[in-house]
């Protein structure tokens, strides 16, 4: 892992009425059309909270209150390593817009297994299925 670049990525677990917000990557993204918990890359000098707020505003025009970290995981891919951190968040916006995402869904924990997720997101799915939120 030491010779591969490491990318820090943050994501949110946003729950409303017993359902979780998931987003679908655009056709032109890395790992196109897979589903994920909304978030994105941390840029140089940003804190996780600043990066997460920026990514959610840029991609869906939403604001959130960022709470505690749910989990952190390191996943190695072929050309890079993802240092992935997931935060529990409260949605402050009334609506979600598709700006830089293909689609979004509100799904129950039982439905999460019906959507293909990247490997880094899979541990978040498993934590939610085990009821660790």
Secondary structure, 3 states (H helix, E strand, C coil): CCCCEEEEEEEEEEEECCEEEEEECCCCCCCCCCEECCEEECCCCCCHHHHHHHHHHHHHCCCEEEEEEEEEEEEECCCEEEEEEEEEEEECCCCCCCCCCCEEEEECHHHHHHCCECHHHHHHHHHHHCCCC
